[in-house]
Amino acid sequence: MARILLTGAAGFIGFHTARALCARGDEVVGFDNCNSYYDPALKEARLAELVQLPNFRFRRAGLEDRAALDAAMADARPDVVIHLAAQAGVRYSIDHPNAYLESNLAGFHNVLECCRHHDGLQHLVFASSSSVYGANTTVPFSTTDRTDYPISLYAATKKANEVTAHAYSHLYGMPVTGLRFFTVYGPWGRPDMAYFSFTKAILESRPIQVFNHGQLERDFTYIDDIVEGVVRVADRPPTTVVGATGDYRSDARYALHNIGNHQPVALGDFIATLEDLCGREAVKEYLPMQPGDVHATYADVESLKQAVGFEPKTPLREGLERFVAWYRAYYSV
C-alpha cells in the first residue's frame, strides 16, 4: 500500500486514476479546485463517486494556493505525488492566457516546491502533453525529438513544466517522471474534447465542426490504457541519473515517456465510427485549420515499453463504443 497525493482528482484522468489506486488499496488524497473551464457538475459527479471510497480523502483548492498544497502534503504524507491538475485546452489558451500562467506555471512551481521540502517522497509523476511536439513534422513523435517550437501557449507551459522538473531533479535529487498524453478519451471524459462534443451533436442532430476540412490525424488513447501507464510509472521511479552524452551532462533522476495508442486515426474515419455507434449521420460543417492545432499526432512509446513493460492497445472502436454507452446512460439519451 502506498500513500499518494493526486492533484486534479476531479478531472477526467485524475478520477479514473484515483479509482484504480484506491481499488488496489492505496491511500489517496485528492486535490482539485473543480473550476468552471467545463461543466463543474460533471466534476462534482466524479467526485461524488470518489468520496464513497474508504481510502480516498479530498481537499478543494487551487494549485496557486501554496498553503493549501502544503496542508494537503501534510495530510497525505505521500510516498508518491501524481500531478495531473492543469488548465487544459489548446484553443482556450489563445484567449485566456493568464489561466495557464497561474495554474500551469506558478501552480506547477508550487507542486515542485512542496515535493522538494517533503521528506520521504519517492517519486513525482506529472502530466505533460503531446502538444509539446508543436511544429514537429517527423512522425512518430519520440521523446528524443527536439520540442523547441510549441505553437500554443498551452503547449509552451507544458514544455516549461518538463524543463523545470528536470532542473529540480538535477538540483535536489528528486526522482521525477513526465508523461506526454496523446488525445485521451473514454467514459466520464471532457466535454471540450472532439469525441464528446461530436457525440452530443450527432445525437442531437446538430452540426459538428470539422477543422482543416477533415485533413487531420490523432493518436486516440483510451482512458484505461492511460491509467495503466500512469500507475505502472508511479510504481517505478527512475533509479539512475540521465547521465552524459556528447553535448551535455545531467545528474537528474528524470524520465519522460509518451503514452499514446501509436496508431493515428484520420478524422474522417473517427467521425464515421462515431456515426455508426450513434446510429445516425453527422451534419458536418467544414472549416479551416484552427490556430494552435497540429495536423497529426503519433506516439512512439518505446521508452514506456522499456521502462514499465506496457503499451496502450485498446482499439478506437472498442473505446468509443464504451464511451457512447456511458454517454447515453449518464445523460439519459
Helices and strands as residue ranges (DSSP letters): E 3-7, H 12-23, E 27-32, H 40-50, E 56-60, H 66-76, E 80-83, H 92-95, H 97-100, I 101-107, H 108-116, E 123-129, G 130-133, H 153-172, E 176-181, E 184-185, H 194-203, E 207-210, G 211-214, E 217-218, E 221-222, H 223-234, E 243-244, E 249-250, E 254-259, E 265-266, H 267-278, E 283-286, H 302-308, H 316-330
